[in-house]
């Protein structure tokens, strides 16, 4: 995974943890990071880098993309 994607993943994890993600959701942070990495890979292959950055800051958008890509 490239450094930028790793930084995005770390930022998402930190934000989610602060919102109670670790306590409130069934998925673990590691599982979410794996899903997000798969999403980043799929979006990068389609040259959709703007969507990578949007998904990093908008969890609802990320969830929509997970569903669209079957992740």
Secondary structure, DSSP 8 states (H G I E B T S, - for coil): --HHHHHHHHHHHHHHHHTTHHHH-SS-HHHHHHHHHHHHHHHHHTT-HHHHHHHHH-HHHHHHHHHHHT-
